């Protein structure tokens, strides 16, 4: 199980004074460059471990850890809150040129070659549906032109 005692991030203000800030990424065992899918997977995995009804931890400890986990997911699943959190821990997506390589036995390993569910090739079924929709659209346009021509509102020879 993940140890929530290591969830702080030591940052420094402009005067060099240490700041102790909560790092929600480390609570979930993720790198700040994690995708929303990876965040959701980590949250679901840990929520099963720390749910007060399913864990072997004492009820008070389990309840506290589960609340911390919910807080981390609430922040990281909201893009605006996540950006503010990234700024508070000193992480900037602008400076990152590429995602870190997946760890061999770590939690950063992705099950998909695609970082975004939208950024992937279309499946055969999706291509078929697009062709079917385009055919229906062309048929509808043809029907409109045919009805207009039969009413005399449109003529092919202008």
TISE-808612 format. One record per residue (C-alpha): residue in one letter; y, x, z. Coordinates in pm, whole numbers, plus 50000, padded with zeros to 5 digits. Example, Ala and Ser with C-alpha at 12.3 -4.5 7.8 and 13.67 -1.06 7.14 Angstrom:
<pts>
a495505123050780/s498945136750714/
</pts>
This chain:
<pts>
x500005000050000/x503595010349931/x505485023650232/x508815006050267/x510155032450504/x510925054550204/x513265029350042/x516555046750105/x518445067749859/x520675095549982/x523875095849782/x527185112349859/x530685098449837/x533635117649692/x534185135950022/x530605148650043/x529625124950323/x526075112350303/x525555075950222/x522295058750304/x521705031650046/x518685009949982/x516925017949658/x515104986849542/x513315006349269/x511495027649523/x510504996149713/x508684984849400/x507455019949315/x509455021248992/x511905044148815/x515405029648752/x514675029348379/x511885003748433/x511834973948200/x512084938148327/x508394933748251/x507474963848465/x509684951048746/x507994917048735/x504504932848730/x505284955149028/x506794925949220/x503774903649158/x501374931249259/x503214939449583/x503894903049670/x500134897249674/x499714926949908/x502524917850148/x502404879950148/x502114869250514/x499124846950434/x497114873850255/x497904906850430/x496224922750728/x499574933850873/x500994916651181/x502814884351089/x506284897051187/x505924929450990/x504474911550687/x507264885850693/x509944912950706/x508384933650427/x507864902850212/x511534893250256/x512594928650158/x510364926549853/x511894893049753/x515384907549801/x514504937149576/x513144914349304/x516154890949328/x518494920349268/x516494937848996/x515564906648800/x519214896548757/x520904918848495/x524354917148659/x523054924549008/x520814951948871/x523784968948704/x525734967949032/x522724981749219/x522345009648961/x525995018749012/x525605018449390/x522725043549378/x524455065049116/x522185057148824/x523725052348482/x521875039448179/x524495055347954/x523445090548049/x519745084247991/x518725095247645/x515145083147674/x512815068347932/x510835092748145/x507295099348031/x504705077048199/x502935092348492/x499205097148462/x498315079948790/x501765066948876/x503365033048873/x505605040048573/x502795036548323/x503435009048069/x500624988047926/x502594981347608/x503895004547340/x506974982647312/x509724983447573/x511054948947492/x508914918447409/x511274910747120/x510944945846974/x507484942946818/x505964935346478/x505224899346389/x501634887746418/x499804871646127/x500234837346288/x503964842546329/x504314853345965/x502324822645854/x504574799646058/x507704815745911/x506374810645559/x505464774645644/x508954768245781/x510594783745475/x508384762345248/x509324730945441/x512994740445419/x512754746145041/x510894713045000/x513624694945197/x516384710444984/x514484700744669/x514054665244798/x517784662444873/x518634674544522/x516114650344369/x517524620544562/x521084630644474/x520164633944105/x518414600044102/x521524583344249/x523724599843990/x525644619744254/x524334652544118/x523524662743767/x521604693243658/x523774696843345/x527294698743473/
</pts>
